[in-house]
Amino acid sequence: MDQATNLSTTSHFPFHNHADRAFIDQLVNVDQSQSLIDYVNRFKTAETVIFADVDELEVHAVIDYHTAGSAKAGFGEHRAVLCLSRSYEWDTWNAISGRMYDHKAFAHIIDVNSDDIASPAAALLLATARKVEGAVLPPFFTLRIPVFTGELKVDVRAMTNDSQDGNAGKSLGLELVRTRVIIETEFSRIADEIAAATSVPVIMGSVRD
């Protein structure tokens, strides 16, 4: 399991008896998809089902759900929950998106975050933004950043903006494009990856406690 992954367990009475069967009452929280994969592969049974809730950005693995065609519901008390958090890079660029800056402030933003810029070259954007007069940014540039902490980097398009503020001079800015679609697409990719790596069905939706 990832050394960098925080994992916590919540269990008041980990083992219970119900009729003639004992069951596990355990809730495990993980923050990276690989940790959920590792946990499910260790404890999965024929009853295990995974639910992926895009609205909450959570993936719930119910180890003791129930099998198809079962006359009785499973206990549903042994669970592992992946809570996806947006990455530092994603939050940084979203905070920048939609705002306007003078050319010095915008150039500083490009400079300190240049590692996130895939194309055109960050140096070209920086040189353009530093021009006091005649700065013409490309209409779009592409970031390559992770949407969620610990996950893969994806391409994110940013549309540039500029405006003339009279005596104050030109303002520059950007707006990230189709962010909701990017989040949903990346969440679906993670859900598909979990399904493939665990051979457990993943249902897009939520499960009630």
C-alpha positions as CSV (number, residue, x, y, z in Angstrom):
1,M,0.0,0.0,0.0
2,D,1.2,3.5,-0.8
3,Q,3.5,4.8,2.0
4,A,2.3,8.4,1.2
5,T,-1.4,7.5,1.5
6,N,-3.3,8.3,4.7
7,L,-5.5,5.5,5.8
8,S,-7.8,5.5,8.7
9,T,-10.2,3.0,10.2
10,T,-13.4,3.5,12.1
11,S,-14.7,0.5,14.1
12,H,-16.4,0.5,17.4
13,F,-17.1,-3.3,17.5
14,P,-15.2,-4.9,14.6
15,F,-16.7,-8.3,14.9
16,H,-20.5,-8.9,15.3
17,N,-22.7,-12.0,15.4
18,H,-25.9,-12.0,13.5
19,A,-27.9,-15.2,13.9
20,D,-25.3,-17.9,13.2
21,R,-22.9,-15.8,11.3
22,A,-20.2,-13.4,12.3
23,F,-19.5,-10.3,10.3
24,I,-16.9,-7.5,10.2
25,D,-18.0,-3.9,11.0
26,Q,-15.2,-1.8,9.5
27,L,-14.9,1.5,7.7
28,V,-11.6,2.3,6.0
29,N,-10.9,5.7,4.4
30,V,-8.2,6.0,1.7
31,D,-7.2,9.0,-0.4
32,Q,-5.6,7.4,-3.5
33,S,-7.1,4.9,-6.0
34,Q,-4.2,2.5,-5.7
35,S,-4.9,2.1,-2.0
36,L,-8.5,1.2,-2.6
37,I,-7.5,-1.3,-5.3
38,D,-5.0,-2.9,-2.8
39,Y,-7.6,-3.0,0.0
40,V,-10.4,-4.5,-2.3
41,N,-8.0,-7.1,-3.7
42,R,-7.1,-8.2,-0.2
43,F,-10.6,-8.5,1.2
44,K,-13.0,-8.9,-1.7
45,T,-15.5,-11.8,-1.9
46,A,-18.2,-12.8,-4.3
47,E,-20.5,-10.3,-2.5
48,T,-18.3,-7.2,-3.1
49,V,-19.6,-4.3,-5.2
50,I,-18.1,-0.9,-5.7
51,F,-20.2,2.3,-6.1
52,A,-18.7,5.5,-7.7
53,D,-20.5,8.7,-6.8
54,V,-19.3,11.6,-9.1
55,D,-21.3,14.2,-7.2
56,E,-19.4,13.5,-4.0
57,L,-16.2,12.4,-5.7
58,E,-16.2,9.3,-3.6
59,V,-15.8,5.6,-4.5
60,H,-17.3,3.2,-1.9
61,A,-16.3,-0.5,-1.9
62,V,-18.8,-2.5,0.0
63,I,-17.0,-5.8,0.7
64,D,-20.1,-7.6,2.2
65,Y,-22.8,-6.3,-0.2
66,H,-24.6,-9.3,-1.7
67,T,-24.5,-11.5,-4.8
68,A,-26.8,-11.2,-7.8
69,G,-30.0,-13.1,-7.2
70,S,-29.5,-13.3,-3.5
71,A,-32.7,-13.6,-1.4
72,K,-31.2,-11.5,1.4
73,A,-29.2,-8.3,1.5
74,G,-25.7,-8.4,2.7
75,F,-24.6,-6.8,5.9
76,G,-23.0,-3.9,4.2
77,E,-20.8,-3.1,7.2
78,H,-17.3,-3.7,5.8
79,R,-16.5,-0.8,3.6
80,A,-13.6,1.1,2.1
81,V,-14.1,4.6,0.9
82,L,-11.9,6.6,-1.5
83,C,-12.4,10.3,-1.0
84,L,-10.8,12.1,-4.0
85,S,-9.4,15.5,-3.3
86,R,-8.6,18.1,-5.9
87,S,-4.9,18.5,-6.4
88,Y,-2.8,21.6,-5.4
89,E,-2.2,22.3,-9.1
90,W,-5.9,22.1,-9.9
91,D,-6.9,24.4,-7.1
92,T,-4.1,26.9,-8.0
93,W,-5.2,27.3,-11.6
94,N,-8.9,27.4,-10.7
95,A,-8.2,30.3,-8.3
96,I,-6.4,32.1,-11.1
97,S,-9.2,31.4,-13.7
98,G,-11.7,34.1,-14.4
99,R,-9.6,36.9,-12.9
100,M,-7.7,39.7,-14.6
101,Y,-4.1,40.9,-13.7
102,D,-1.7,43.6,-14.8
103,H,1.1,42.3,-17.0
104,K,3.6,42.0,-14.2
105,A,1.3,40.0,-12.0
106,F,0.3,37.8,-14.8
107,A,3.9,37.2,-15.8
108,H,4.7,36.2,-12.3
109,I,1.8,33.7,-12.3
110,I,3.2,32.1,-15.5
111,D,6.7,32.1,-14.1
112,V,6.0,30.4,-10.8
113,N,3.7,27.8,-12.3
114,S,5.7,27.2,-15.5
115,D,6.1,23.5,-14.8
116,D,2.4,23.0,-15.3
117,I,2.4,24.5,-18.8
118,A,2.5,21.9,-21.6
119,S,2.2,24.1,-24.7
120,P,3.1,26.5,-26.0
121,A,6.4,26.8,-24.2
122,A,6.1,28.5,-20.8
123,A,9.1,30.7,-21.8
124,L,7.2,32.1,-24.8
125,L,4.1,32.9,-22.7
126,L,6.3,34.5,-20.1
127,A,8.1,36.7,-22.6
128,T,4.8,37.8,-24.1
129,A,3.2,38.6,-20.7
130,R,6.2,40.7,-19.7
131,K,5.8,43.1,-22.7
132,V,4.5,46.4,-21.5
133,E,3.2,47.2,-25.0
134,G,1.9,45.0,-27.7
135,A,1.5,41.8,-25.6
136,V,-0.6,39.4,-27.7
137,L,-1.1,36.1,-25.9
138,P,-2.1,33.0,-27.9
139,P,-5.9,32.4,-27.7
140,F,-5.3,29.2,-25.8
141,F,-2.6,27.3,-24.0
142,T,-2.6,23.8,-22.4
143,L,-1.8,22.8,-18.9
144,R,-0.8,19.3,-17.9
145,I,-1.8,18.8,-14.3
146,P,-3.5,16.2,-12.1
147,V,-7.2,16.8,-11.3
148,F,-7.0,14.8,-8.1
149,T,-4.2,14.4,-5.6
150,G,-1.9,11.4,-6.4
151,E,-3.6,10.7,-9.8
152,L,-2.4,11.1,-13.4
153,K,-1.8,14.4,-15.1
154,V,-4.3,15.4,-17.8
155,D,-4.5,18.1,-20.4
156,V,-6.5,21.2,-19.4
157,R,-7.1,24.0,-21.9
158,A,-6.9,27.6,-20.7
159,M,-8.4,30.5,-22.8
160,T,-6.6,33.8,-22.5
161,N,-8.2,37.1,-22.0
162,D,-7.0,40.7,-22.3
163,S,-8.6,44.1,-21.8
164,Q,-7.5,47.7,-21.9
165,D,-8.2,49.6,-18.7
166,G,-7.6,53.1,-19.9
167,N,-4.7,54.7,-18.1
168,A,-4.2,51.6,-16.0
169,G,-3.0,49.8,-19.1
170,K,-3.7,46.3,-20.4
171,S,-5.0,43.5,-18.1
172,L,-4.3,39.8,-18.8
173,G,-6.1,36.7,-17.6
174,L,-7.2,33.2,-18.4
175,E,-10.2,30.9,-18.0
176,L,-10.1,27.2,-17.7
177,V,-12.3,25.4,-20.3
178,R,-14.9,22.8,-19.5
179,T,-13.7,22.0,-16.0
180,R,-16.8,20.0,-15.0
181,V,-16.3,17.7,-18.0
182,I,-12.7,17.2,-17.2
183,I,-13.6,16.3,-13.6
184,E,-16.3,13.8,-14.7
185,T,-14.0,12.3,-17.3
186,E,-11.1,11.8,-14.9
187,F,-13.5,10.4,-12.2
188,S,-14.8,7.8,-14.8
189,R,-11.3,6.9,-15.7
190,I,-10.4,6.2,-12.1
191,A,-13.6,4.1,-11.6
192,D,-12.8,2.1,-14.8
193,E,-9.2,1.6,-13.6
194,I,-10.5,0.3,-10.2
195,A,-12.9,-2.1,-11.9
196,A,-10.2,-3.5,-14.2
197,A,-7.6,-3.9,-11.4
198,T,-10.0,-5.6,-8.9
199,S,-12.3,-7.5,-11.3
200,V,-15.2,-6.1,-9.2
201,P,-18.2,-4.4,-10.8
202,V,-18.3,-0.7,-10.4
203,I,-21.7,1.0,-10.4
204,M,-21.9,4.7,-11.1
205,G,-24.0,6.0,-8.3
206,S,-24.3,6.1,-4.5
207,V,-25.1,3.6,-1.9
208,R,-27.1,4.4,1.3
209,D,-25.7,3.7,4.7
